[in-house]
């Protein structure tokens, strides 16, 4: 459980840093690296990548929106169109990032297993 | 086998990235667009954003300061002129980059690059009119002048300083949405923007429509439908004050009656598409100190233009040792277009002169390589217009240039869906090389009347009524422009293009442009009416000139009162409809009120009791408008159908004066019926129809004037959420406050030239071009309600004033 939470947090942190220097898809690299570094089962890897970026983007979008008094999100939520729902817009924003990061994390997990063949994990018995 | 899950998950990741990184149709690439660190969220500007900044701009010669006030108007203090224009370029780019570049795409026929082949026809029209050709000529002309070149180069460098350091996240929202990147700015782009303004302000003509009407109904009928001047005239320069010794005698060709005026032409082009709004008008007036409370002159100006977001105007103060100016600037061009400096104020209205004519060209054969001119086959010059189109192949338009100008319409392009077998070259004043930048540069520096007169001679196209007032008490107005000296009706119809006899013979000499300097009546004004009496001016004026607003303004200004700033505000927002004042008695006289049922009676009474003002919450203005529109259609539709021009009508003033003059007005008869309809029948029929329309609108709750007019300010790319729809405000086309659906006072300015200038102004928009900024449209509500902001000509010592919201300190 500790590893799982750690993965989520490190993914979020590394994704944020990647966003400062790389295009938007830097989150895939971040999630891949974290999941390759911190061994977890594939399902948990996916979830930690997914949730790491989901939470990051959720918080960032919400923070920006709050500072902006929703001026722009309300307009974009009509343009896209989401019936003007800012909440839905923030959720969709986070989902897009989360899907990419989740699947990259999954790839990271399998990549690790290729390099370090899995011992039979004791916890699993 | 171990590779399989890895390959699958990597493929999935790559697939997702590719999908979210791809644009489908007009939808943005969602990964990029939604990413909070890259996409649109980055354009959501914090409402309490701190604009204070220390900024290095390597192109500067000396340090400088920008003070942003509470409305985000920059007050620039530079150590020299070159730095001032460099900073202006930087600020325009920082706050309005997308808009200024998009407008150059529209001007230069490059919209296809953004939206694909559906804009091909739009782009071809701009190219064929010669927009790029003339912008290139204009750049060459401007760069010949060392001062203009230095100004342009500094401005361009300032824009590019911003573009070069633009990060992905800072990219203006529209680039992210439409999926393209800004190009570097060039002096050519500034020239294109100026041609865009020329097109909007000097493109008014109805040559094809007039040709069709003349052919279908005869020249005699045409003269009655489009008389040279209305009965009532109140020109900018009253008839008796102008001396006239024409130095040029223009003569119509000897054969003009048979081969021109009476000609039966078979043109199938029904309109030179893409014409500007007919009501691109404006008001300006200046009142001398003898008529003001303060004893100093007051100058007012409100240019009426198509209203868009981001706004056409960007407000700023620019201060450097050689000038200190305040006013509205055009993002994309250096200088101040309408404003004031420490000595004087200046403003513009459109001249409405017809400076665009068409000639029918005879080519030797379909290759268009030679055309007949003065009895000889003359070689054509070709210009190849490469129109790049998104998602498909480029379109190369081969445009033939003749001695008259580019061949705009031919077999391959008719401007609309009709097929056309003929060749029409366009002669447009906007295609001539000129350096208008120099005029605005001169006005910015002007200290007195002589400086003003000297500066405006550089203003060739679009022709403008330039108004002026000075702290020394002078007021003046000039109907300025480089206008062709035309003979009567020259260019109203398509002209023969096989020889030189129908070409423009000369240009009206500058001193013969009507002007007025410190007149006895104590004021000067213009509102797009005739500059002088068209029947006595030695050159044909042409064009449509609305008289009504000018008459209202002159009536108010003639009152023996002493005017203050409050009075000027009241005038600029005045909603009195002088046209209805003349037309309503006519309607009421003929409507058979005894036979009306209760429903109709209600609207009849509302019309009768209406106070003649376009008030947002009243119904009178709507009922009058609906009734008049019905009448206009009933009277003219038969003639216009015959001419093949449904929906096109003679000017309202012509119909009104015709009906007032003659109770047996000949056009009242419907030529499609055997009966002879009378004026009375037409008016009663119109009222009956109007009642039906009113009933429906009333039931929907849409009969009040504000709702019927439904003013809107659309985003330049017509994105509805970035637009302001349904602005429920007062005003209408015949009022000084000339408000229409998408058109109206684009800037209201009042400047009182007391020792310390006292100025007020407002425009319908906001200083930021970013739809995600609170400063995007924050002036609109106050504008709609007729309110003003004080315009603060800041002094450098006032740095600590509480109006200063932020300071941007600039170093090299």
Interface residues (C-beta under 8 A of the other chain):
Chain A: X16 X19 X20 X23 X24 X25 X28 X32 X42 X57 X60 X61 X64 X65 X67 X68 X69 X71 X72 X73 X74 X75 X76 X78 X79 X92 X93 X96 X97 X99 X100 X103 X104 X106 X107 X109 X110 X111 X113 X114
Chain B: X2 X3 X5 X6 X9 X10 X12 X13 X16 X17 X20 X21 X30 X31 X32 X34 X35 X36 X37 X38 X39 X40 X41 X42 X43 X44 X45 X46 X47 X48 X168 X173 X177 X719 X720 X721 X722 X771 X772 X773 X774 X776
